[in-house]
Amino acid sequence: MEADKKYALVLVDINKLGSKTFSYLIPENLKDEIQIGQSVSVPFGNRKKNLVGYIVGFSSYLEKGIKAKEIAEILESTPLFTLEYLKLLEWVSNYYFCDIQTVLKTALVQKFFEKNLKNYRQPRIKNEIFKTEKKDYKTTLTDEQKKVYDEIKRINPKTALLYGITGSGKTEIYFKLIEDTIQNNKNVIFLAPEIALVSELTMRTIERFGIEKVAIWHSSITEAQKYETFKRLRNNEIKILFGARSAVFAPIKDLGLIIIDEEHDSSYKQTMPNPRYNAKDVAKQLAKLYDANIILGSATPSIESYYEAINTNSLFKLTQRYNNMSLPDVIVIDMKVERFEKNFSLFSRTLIENTKKTIEKGEQVIFLINRRGYSSYTQCMECGEVLECKKCAIPLIYHKNTDSFKCHYCNYETKDHRCPKCNSEALEHFGLGSEKVETVAREIFPNYTIERLDSDSLSKKNEHIEILKRFKQGKTNILIGTQMIAKGLDNKNVTLVGVINADLSFNLPDYRSSERGFSILTQVAGRSGRGEKKGKVIFQTYNANNIFLKNAQRQDYEAFYENENELRQMLDYPPYSKMIRIVLSSKNEFRAQKAASEIELHLSDYIKKLSLDENILILGPSECVIYRIKEEYRYNIIIKNKLDIMGHRTILRFLKTIKLPNDIKMVVDIDPSDIL
């Protein structure tokens, strides 16, 4: 440490105040050994016990009037993070308009702040995934896979997009690249969007590479398990780290490769709380620090990723299914015709008939309904009132298993079955969710084993692993779920997929709704017929003429891309701009609207004075689609920035000047995943 640095900037976590940084005097006896990233014990206020903190910087002076206390001791001499790691977190802080304390708290294991790390207990529970045994694999790449693999190695782009139709064997190429990376004494981060998919991929990897150097990192493992993984990462004992988006912050050493599977998925974007980061963009910064490579993989790439790959010669295509297996046949059933012919069931006659035939042959079925709960909304038959959340401007969702109404935004719950307007008990449930599909399926198929996989059905840790294991072992005839089951599941005995309401994702008032709708239909269709048996897919819809649904029926991503890309260009949506969304909220509707209007007015003037108004477009303010959440009214301003990082810095410079009264909240969402 330089001799003139007398003070250390220490991040501590204080009850009710959150994570904050404070300056502490460095004692003479610690000056030669103190480093960035070390955990230290520091006094705070009048507390009898010291707090755990982390060194994040140094300085040689303090502002007048501030008297710094001394650091008590260094708890661990080995730094928990490096200067390079801190640079990554500083980039996240700057890009996503968030203070470094919040970013550090997101990145570090939360329990680090609560107790002396030396006394941190060992995990009591072994993750079920690590009971998987290594198998003797002798797989070889197909001719097409070998060609793509050779092209990736020859061109060696820093970021490559591996676009492959469902069942084309992208994972086999991942495994080959992982093998190469490990042989070069480098390590791998493997990201997947859903915890269920992380588990599936981890088990397949253990079967291939063994358990010794494999670990996982996501919100469903315990803090003790996470800290154990953290220590192994620090000791460079892990070669392949699997995880959901937060794993991008795991301090892995000697990083050589980052794989981001199902890269199109919106789960890579954290929508709340701060930092509202996208793991794909953080991964790109991480790769720069380590001079590592990134492989993005998907059968339905995001428009932005496909556009970038085309324009940077980094697109690699797999156009055939593994071992030349054919794509499943996709049938579209118009449910308006079913109703006209007096079938008012959730299931078309075609889907019922095909389900019975499939299970009688010893094969398995997946039903997708991309909405959880029992119904979409509940209405009073006496006065017409729709039951809404008391805090949010959205309908309450009825859950039959708890006999209660829940809000999926603020977690408000009530078991009151009376109309709040007229007190009538004449309530009817309309629409459908995964719970209702399960209930009806059990009535229609009483002799079959049925399980449901969605966030409501996962009442205990690792339950998703058990559900998937039973399904893979053939103990479950029908698996019902939301988008959790649409990606990555590789069960060769699944030969029928039924989508109960294929219109759902297309109907959202958001510019990404077509992309999401096409993606989920194509992805779930790809779960059928992945073995030697021919697969079949049935889309049930009330709008059989939707162009994007027809693209999904043909499994034609490139036609979808052409249609969607044309619309994006016409309307200056990404990839033709970078977006920033500003949301102003308050319990007073007028105050929220007024604050949004004033900010828009000043921002527009600021942009015009800089002569940037042709390339930085400001829309709004307007009511958010969901205009009230948690008793707060919401107005948003949408900014389309066509100047990339220059425009980004210009906008954030302006936003830093804003001072708001205490009753107004402002959320700045960089590269939002939706505008709802």
KEVEXFI-646810 format. One record per residue (C-alpha): residue in one letter; y, z negated, x negated. Coordinates in steps of 0.25 Angstrom, whole numbers, plus 5000, padded with zeros to 4 digits. Layout:
residues N
aYZX ...
END
This chain:
residues 676
m500050005000 e501450034995 a502149914989 d503449934998 k502649925011 k502749775016 y502349785030 a501149835038 l501249895052 v500149835060 l499549875073 v499149755082 d498649745096 i499449645104 n499049595118 k499949645129 l500749725118 g499649825114 s499649885100 k500849875091 t501249885077 f501949775069 s502449755055 y501749655046 l502149605032 i501049635022 p500649515014 e500649534999 n499149504997 l498849615007 k499849725002 d498749794992 e497649805003 i498349825016 q498149975022 i498350055034 g497250035044 q496849895040 s496649785051 v497549665048 s497749525054 v499249505058 p499949395065 f500749425078 g501749345085 n501349195087 r499949225089 k498949135082 k497949245079 n498249365071 l498049505077 v497249625071 g498149735067 y498049865059 i498949925048 v499550055052 g500750065042 f501649995032 s503149985030 s504149925020 y505149865029 l505349805043 e506549815053 k507549695052 g507149575060 i505649595060 k504849495052 a503449535049 k502249445049 e501149455038 i499849525040 a498849415039 e497649485034 i496949615032 l495649615042 e494949735036 s495349795023 t494749935027 p495750005035 l495250035050 f496050165049 t496650255038 l498050315036 e497450445041 y496950385053 l498350325056 k498950465054 l498050515065 l498450405074 e499950425071 w499750575075 v499150525088 s500350435090 n501350535087 y500750655095 y500350575108 f501650495108 c501050365107 d501250245097 i500350225085 q499950085090 t499350145103 v498650255095 l498050155085 k497550065097 t496850185103 a496150225090 l495750085085 v494650005092 q495349905101 k494549785097 f495149805083 f496449735088 e495649615094 k494849545083 n494549535068 l493749665065 k492849585055 n492349505067 y492149625076 r490749615083 q489649715081 p489349805093 r488349735102 i487849855109 k487349985103 n487750115110 e486650175117 i486950315110 f486550265097 k485150235102 t484950395101 e483950435090 k484150555081 k483250675084 d482650775074 y483550895078 k483251035072 t484251115081 t484951245075 l486151315079 t486051445088 d486551575082 e487851555090 q488051405086 k487751445072 k488851555072 v489851465078 y489551345068 d489651445057 e491051495062 i491551355063 k491151325049 r491651455043 i493051445050 n493151295049 p494351275059 k494951135059 t494751135074 a493651225080 l493351245095 l491851265098 y491851325112 g490451345117 i489951355131 t489151245137 g487751225131 s488151315119 g487851205108 k489151165103 t488551025100 e487551095090 i488751145082 y489451015083 f488150955076 k488151055065 l489651035062 i489350885062 e488250905053 d489050985043 t490150875044 i489250765040 q488650835029 n490050855023 n490250695024 k491250705035 n491150635049 v491250685063 i492050645076 f491350705089 l492250685101 a491750705116 p492550685128 e491650595136 i490950475132 a489650525139 l489750645130 v490050565118 s488750495120 e487950625123 l488450685110 t488250565102 m486850555106 r486550695102 t487250675089 i486350555086 e485150635089 r485650735079 f486250655068 g485750515070 i486550385073 e486850335060 k488250405058 v488550425073 a489550345081 i490350345094 w491750305098 h492250305112 s492750205123 s491350175128 i490850105116 t491249955113 e492349915104 a491249855095 q490549985094 k491850055091 y492149955080 e490749975074 t491050125074 f492350105068 k491750025056 r490750135054 l491850245055 r492650165044 n491450155035 n491150305037 e489750275043 i489950375055 k489850525054 i489950565068 l490850495078 f490750525093 g491750485103 a492650515114 r494150545112 s494450405105 a493450435094 v494550525088 f495150395083 a493950345076 p494250325061 i493050415056 k493050445041 d492850575034 l493050655047 g492550805046 l492350845060 i492850815074 i492050875086 i492750875100 d491650905110 e492150955124 e493550965118 h494151015131 d493950885138 s495150805143 s494450675139 y494950695124 k496350665129 q496750525132 t497650515144 m497950365143 p498350275137 n499150315125 p498850385115 r498550505125 y497850575114 n496950695114 a495750675105 k495650825101 d497050825096 v496850695088 a495550745083 k496350865077 q497250775070 l496150685065 a495450815059 k496750845052 l496750715045 y495250725040 d495250885038 a494150885049 n493650985058 i493650985074 i492751055083 l493151065098 g491951095107 s491951135121 a491351235131 t492651225139 p493751205128 s495151165132 i496151275133 e496951225121 s495751215112 y495251355115 y496651415114 e496751345100 a495451385095 i495651535099 n496951535092 t496451465079 n495151535077 s494351415080 l493551445092 f492051445091 k491151495103 l489751465108 t489551555119 q488051535121 r487251415126 y486251355116 n485051435114 n485651535124 m485451455136 s486151515148 l487351445155 p487051385168 d487251465181 v488551415188 i488551425203 v489851395211 i489651335225 d490851345235 m490851215242 k491751275253 v490551355257 e489651235257 r490551165266 f490651285275 e489151285276 k489151135280 n488751075267 f489750965265 s488950895253 l489550875239 f488450965235 s488251105238 r486851155243 t486651235230 l486951115221 i485951025229 e484851125229 n485051155214 t485051005211 k483750985218 k483051105211 t483651065197 i483050915198 e481750965204 k481551045191 g481750915183 e483150965178 q484550885180 v485850905187 i487250865184 f488350855195 l489850855191 i490950795199 n492150775191 r492750665198 r492250515199 g492150425211 y491650445225 s492750525231 s494050595228 y494950515238 t494850425250 q495550455263 c495850375275 m495350445288 e496350365297 c497650395290 g497350495279 e497750405268 v497050445254 l496750315246 e497550315234 c497650225222 k498750115224 k499250145210 c499050295208 a499350415216 i497850455217 p496750435227 l495750325225 i494350365222 y493250305229 h492050245221 k490850225230 n490050145219 t491150035219 d491650065234 s493050065229 f494250165227 k494750185213 c495850245206 h495450325194 y496850315187 c497150165188 n495750105191 y496350045204 e495150015214 t495049965228 k493849935238 d494749935250 h494250045259 r495450045269 c496550145269 p497750085263 k498650155273 c498050125287 n496950025283 s495850115289 e494450115283 a494250255287 l494150305272 e493450435268 h493150485254 f493450625250 g493150705238 l492050675228 g491750605214 s490550585206 e490150465213 k490150535227 v489350645220 e488350545215 t488250485229 v487950615236 a487050665226 r486150545227 e486050575242 i485750715240 f484750695229 p484150555232 n482950575223 y483650615210 t484250525199 i485750535199 e486750475189 r488250485189 l489050495176 d490550465177 s491550355172 d491250275185 s489750275183 l489850215169 s489950065172 k489450025158 k489550075144 n488650185139 e488150205154 h488450355152 i487450365140 e486350305149 i486750405161 l486650525151 k485450475145 r484650465158 f485150605162 k484750665148 q483350595150 g483250665164 k483250535171 t484450585180 n484350705189 i485750715192 l486950675184 i488350665191 g489650655184 t491050685181 q491550765169 m490750665160 i489550745162 a490150885161 k490150885146 g489250885134 l487950835142 d486750915136 n485650895146 k484651005145 n484050965158 v485250985166 t485151115174 l486151095186 v487551055186 g488351035199 v489851025199 i490150955213 n491650995214 a492051095203 d493451105208 l493850965204 s494450985191 f495151115195 n495951045205 l496750955197 p498250985196 d498250995180 y498351115171 r497051085165 s496251075178 s495651215176 e495251185162 r494551055166 g493851115178 f493351225170 s492851135159 i492151035167 l491451145175 t490951225163 q490551095155 v489751035166 a489051175169 g488651175155 r487851045157 s486851135164 g485751215158 r485851165144 g484351175141 e483351285144 k483451275159 k484551365166 g485751285171 k486451295184 v487851245188 i488451225202 f489951215204 q490351165218 t491751205221 y492751225232 n493551335224 a492551435220 n493651535216 n494251445205 i494351535192 f494051425183 l492851375191 k492351515190 n492551515174 a491751385174 q490651455182 r490551565172 q490651465161 d491751555156 y492751475147 e493451585141 a493851645155 f494351505159 y495151495146 e495851635149 n496151595163 e496651455159 n497351495146 e498151595154 l498651485163 r498951395152 q499851495145 m500551535157 l500951385160 d501151335146 y500051235146 p499151205134 p498851275125 y500151345127 s500951215126 k500751065122 m500950975134 i501550835135 r501550755148 i502550645150 v502250555162 l503250455167 s502850345176 s503350225184 k503050135196 n504350185201 e504250335205 f505750365204 r505850305190 a504650385185 q505250515191 k506550485185 a506050455171 a505250585171 s506450665175 e507350605165 i506350625153 e506150775158 l507650795158 h507850735144 l506650805138 s507050945144 d508450925138 y507950885125 i506951005124 k508051105128 k509051045118 l507951085107 s507751225113 l506351195116 d506251205131 e505551345130 n504351275123 i504351135128 l504251145143 i504451025152 l503851015166 g504250905176 p504350795178 s503450795190 e502550695197 c501150675190 v500050735198 i499550585199 y500950535201 r500650385202 i499650305193 k499550155192 e500750145201 e501650225193 y502250355197 r502150475187 y502950595183 n502650685172 i503350785163 i502450895157 i502950955143 k502351085138 n502651095123 k502451235117 l502951195103 d501751115099 i502050995090 m503551025089 g503651015104 h502750895104 r503650825094 t504950865101 i504450805115 l503950675109 r505250655101 f505950665115 l504950565121 k505150465111 t506650455115 i506250415129 k506550265133 l505950235147 p506150105156 n505050015157 d504650065171 i504350205166 k503150245158 m503050375150 v501750435146 v501750555136 d500450635136 i500350735125 d499450855128 p499050795142 s497650825147 d498150835161 i499450825169 l499050745180 
END
